[in-house]
Amino acid sequence: MSYPPFPNPFIDVVNIPYSLPQKAKVTLDLYRFLGRLVRTIVQDGNPGMNKFVIDNLSLGSEWKYELKTTNWKTSGTLLSVKR
């Protein structure tokens, strides 16, 4: 199960939280808003709450993300703002 990213919009760092009933590999794909894949991160998620911490994204951009395991998939939008 996924939860809303926070903060969103963000300046430097955004967290993408999720929870798992059991241990599983979780993949996060980050796309430019127009669909170009720019980053894939895979982590071993543990039962309970987990999160991806994302930084080093271009400021002033809109991003799409897809979060998935073998049992579920979700997606959403991230907005980075300039200072």
Buried (B, 14 or more C-beta within 10 A) or exposed (E): EBEEBEEBEBEEEBBBBBBBEEEBEBBBBBBBEEEEEEEEBEEEBEEEEBBBEBEEBEEEBEBBBBBBBEEEEEEBEBBBEEE
